[in-house]
């Protein structure tokens, strides 16, 4: 099932499915608990990010070729950081470059597969972990590199948590729709130019291993989003470096999940 979170023509919020391009059927109840699919159709005014996360965990350096392009060694354990849930924005919404990140340019793109936890998860094995996944979606871990490296006190969270720095969507694709999440193509285009193209098979730590590691003596609540890492091709490793600028259009796509299309603006212009 492809689950949408959207506003109708009266600005009322719904969860829905069976989107035909203009209408969707309503889902009643909590998608992470008791819910029912209905035959009621409503017009879709605006598609939102498919979930409001209870938490966002992110995994750094989780693709072999990305680790290689950064010059970093393959990590022995998953590299974990977090993003502010308020950084989430929709699949067609703008990405805002903060005033502090304009000069010099520093805002980078990171296309990623996002995993959404569907039930309370703690102390699970990698094999068990897959049964706790409600679904998947496209995401982009937008990152202010100077903040990430120099202005965050040695922590990555600040440079990755500005408003709009986590576009997600367009739909939450339930786990039963994805036969093998470790064989998906992840792509990122900037102004139509292909910047990232890789397979989730290049992950250092599999999705099951990541969830198992995060759940060790730690409760992952329903609605937790896990960004599973970005492949090679990010902007700051290129020569010359490539950073997002006002007027750019960023596209993020993953096999079977649709795509994000986010225009970039400066904070003073949004």
N, C-alpha and C positions, 0 to 999 in steps of 0.2 A: 504494500500500500504506500502511496505517495501522499504524505500528510502536509497540508498547508496551514499556516497561521496567517490570518488576513483580516482586513477591515472590509465591511460591506458598504453599500452606498450611503448608509446612515452613520458611518464611522463606528459601528459596533464590531467588537472583536470576536472572531470565531476560529475554531479549528475545523478543517474540512479535508475532503478528499475528492477524487474523481473530477479534478479541475479540467475544464474543457477549453480553457483560454479566456473565458468570460464569467463562468459560474462554477461553483463547487457545492458538493453535498456536505451537509453539516455533520460534525461529530459532536455528540453530547457527552459531557462528563470529562473526567481527567484522563488524558492519554496515558499517564503513568499509573493509572489505577483502574477504576471501573469506567468504561466508556461504551457508547453505542454508536454505530454508524446509522444514519438516517437517509431517507429518500428526499429530504427537503433541500431544494437548491436555492442558493442566493447569489446575487451578482457580486463579483469580487472587484472592489475598488483598488486595493493596494495589498500586495503580498509583503508580509513582514518576515523577519528572521523566524525560522520554524519553531524555535524554543526560546524561552527566557531562562537562561542557565541558572541553576543553583550555585554552580562553581564552574570555573574554566581552568582545567589543568592543561599544560602544554609540554611537549617533549621536544627538546632541542637536539640537534645533531643526530637525527634518527635515520638519515639516509646515507649510505656509504659514500656516494659520490659528492654529496653536500659536505660531509666531514672532510673529504679530500680537498675540495675547492677552498675551504676555509683554512687549510693547513693544520687542522686540529686532529689529534689522535682519536681512533675509534673508542668511544667511552665503554667502560666496564659495566656501568649501570645506566639506566635512563636518566638523562639530564632533565630535571623537572623545574618548571617555573609556572606562574599563574598570570592570568589577565583579569582585569576588573570586568565582571559581568555587564556593567554599564557600557563597556566598549562595543557591545554587539550592535550591529546595524543590519539593514535588510539587503536583499539580493539586488536591488536596483537603486539603493540609496547612495548618497555621496560619501566619499572619504574626505575628511577635513584635515588638512595639514595645519598643525598648530603654528601660531605666529613664531614661537621659539624654534621651530624646525625648518623655517623657510631659508634662512641665510646663515651658514651654508646649507644647501639641500642635504637631507639625511634620511628621508622616509622611504623605506624599502617595502617590497612585496614578498610574501611567502605563501604560496598556494599549499593548502593542506586538506587532508581527509579528516573530517570531524566525526567522532564517535559519541553517541548520546546514550548514557546509561538509563535503563528503564526501571530498575528496581534496586532497593538498598543492597549494596555490595560491600563485603568486607572479608578479608582473608580468603580469597578465592585462588585456585590454581589457574594457570594459563588456559587449560582446557575448559574449566568451569566458567571462566570469565566471559567466554563468547555467549553464554546463555543469559548474561545480564545486559546485553546490548539491545536497546530498543530499535536503534536505527543509525543511519549515517547521513551526512550532508556535506556540501562544499563549504570551505572556509578559507579565509586569507588572514594570516597572522601579520598584520601591518606593524612595522617596527621602525621606531626612530633610533637610528644606529648610534648617534652621539650620546643620546640619553641612555641607551642601553649599555654603552661601554664606559661612559665617563660621568654621567650626571645622576646616576641612580644608586650611588653608594655601593657599587659592585654588584647590585642586583639588577636583573633584567626587567622586572615587573613594571617599573615606572615608564620605561621607554616603549612598552608594548600595551599600555593601558589607556592611552588618550581616547577620548570619545571618537567613535566610528572606526576604531582600529581593529574591529573583528567582524567584517561582513560575513554573513552566513546565509545559506539557502541554496536554491529557492524552496526546496521541499525537504522534509524529513523522510528519507527512504527507509522503510522498515527492514529489519535484518533479514527477513525471509526473502526479500527481493534481490539480495546480493549473495550470489553463490559462493564467491571466494573474495573476501575483501583484501586479500594479499596479492591480487592480480589486477588491480585497477590502474588505469592511466590517469595521471594528474597533470594538468596543463595550466599554464598561466600565459596570457598575452597582454602586452602593453601597447596600446594604440595599434592593435592588429598584428604586432610582431610577436612571434612565439619566443618566450623567454625561459620557460620551464616546461619540460616534458619528460616524465619518468613513470615508473611503475611502483606501486606499493610493495612489490617484491624486493625492492632495494632497501627496505627498512632494515635497520640493525636489530631492533627489538620489535617483534610482531605485536599486533594489536592485543592478543591474549596476554602476552608477556607484560606489556605496558599496564593493562588493567590490573593484572595480578600484583605487580610491583606497587602501584598506587594504592591498592586496597589493603596492603599489609598493615594490620593494626590501625587501619584508617577507614572510616565509613565514607563511601561514595554514595551520595543521595540521588534519588531519581531526578533526572534533569541535569545531572552533571555532564558537561561537555569536555571531551578530551581531544585536543588538537595533536595529531600523531606525528608531526614533524613535516618539514618541507624538503623537497628534492633540490638538486643542484640547479644553478642558473640564477640565483638571487642577484640583486643589483650591486651590492657593495663588493662582491668578489670579481666583478667584471672590470676589464681594462679597455676603455675608461669606465669608471663606475657609473651606474644608472640609478637615479633616484626619482621618485614620483614628483611631478610638478603640476601646478594648477592647470586644468584643461585636459590632462591625461585621462584615458579610459582604460581601466584595468578589468580584464576578464579572467575568471577562474572556473575551470571545468574538470569534472571527474566522471569517469565512465558510468553511465546510467543514472546520473544525478542532476542533470541539467547544468546550468552555469550561473555565475554571478557576473554582473556588469555594473561596475561602480565608477562614476565620474569623480575626478579629484578636484577639489577646490581649496582655496586658501581660507583660513579661519575668518578673516575679515570679510570674505565674500559670501559665506554660507548663510 
